[in-house]
């Protein structure tokens, strides 16, 4: 699942294909894996593009979303 140059869409697409699950289930499966949560947390706080996407997710979904912003850092719930 975690190849050297993988990105989020590739990971989710692979999960959906391999396990025959929907988008929501694939996201839940990815976030149930501690390594994937660490990878996402690191990317959201390291890369500008990921930070912008995380901020957009927060604006759209608010407190019901998958991402939180605490102490100046984004993290997966």
C-alpha positions in Angstrom: 0.0 0.0 0.0 2.8 2.5 0.8 5.0 2.7 -2.2 7.8 5.3 -2.3 6.1 7.8 -4.5 2.4 7.0 -3.7 -0.1 9.7 -3.2 -3.5 9.8 -1.6 -5.6 9.1 -4.7 -3.3 6.2 -5.6 -3.7 4.6 -2.2 -7.5 5.0 -2.1 -7.8 3.7 -5.7 -5.7 0.6 -4.9 -7.7 -0.1 -1.7 -11.0 0.2 -3.7 -9.7 -2.1 -6.5 -8.1 -4.8 -4.3 -11.0 -5.0 -1.8 -13.9 -4.1 -4.0 -15.1 -1.4 -1.6 -16.6 2.1 -2.1 -14.8 5.4 -1.6 -16.0 6.0 2.0 -15.0 2.5 3.0 -11.6 2.9 1.4 -10.9 6.1 3.3 -12.0 4.5 6.6 -9.7 1.5 5.9 -6.8 3.8 5.1 -7.3 5.8 8.3 -7.7 2.6 10.4 -4.0 1.9 9.6 -1.6 3.7 12.0 1.1 4.1 9.3 -1.3 5.7 6.9 -2.5 8.2 9.6 1.2 9.1 10.3 1.9 9.5 6.6 -1.1 11.7 6.1 -0.3 13.8 9.2 3.2 14.3 8.1 2.3 15.3 4.5 -0.5 17.7 5.7 2.1 19.6 7.8 5.0 19.4 5.4 3.7 20.1 1.9 1.9 23.3 1.0 -0.5 21.6 -1.4 -1.5 19.1 1.2 -1.9 21.9 3.8 -4.2 23.7 1.4 -6.3 20.6 0.9 -6.5 20.0 4.6 -7.6 23.6 5.2 -10.3 23.3 2.5 -11.5 20.1 4.1 -11.9 21.9 7.4 -13.8 24.8 5.8 -16.2 22.4 4.0 -16.7 19.8 6.7 -16.0 21.7 9.9 -16.0 19.7 13.2 -17.6 16.7 11.4 -14.7 16.2 9.1 -11.8 13.8 9.1 -9.2 16.4 9.9 -8.6 18.6 12.9 -6.3 21.6 13.4 -4.7 21.7 16.8 -1.7 23.7 18.1 -0.8 24.9 14.6 -0.8 21.4 13.1 -3.3 19.4 11.0 -4.0 15.8 12.0 -6.3 12.9 11.0 -9.0 12.4 13.6 
